[in-house]
Amino acid sequence: MNAMTPGAMTGAPMDSATPDLGAFGAISVRLSVEVGAVRMSLREVLALQVGSVHALDRRVDQPVDVLINDRLIARGEIVSIGDRFGVKLTEIVAGGLA
């Protein structure tokens, strides 16, 4: 991802394999990136304080998950785009975009 505007995605140009979605192509979806997660008890959640640090279930050298509407579609690595975070896709998950 090398776009300079939030939400814009650039990279490989669309080719003839990209389906013509017609009016459906304008439907908005939420793309999110998940760095990791941690399971906590309700007691631990209620004890959270500013400055608390919690290890996630993923190592720093592992790829992040890229999701569309909570569905895993790809994996990638976090990059810097100016003063913003970005994600460089390294893998498209089989069936993720189907």
Order of alpha helices (4+ residues) and beta strands (2+ residues): beta-alpha-beta-beta-beta
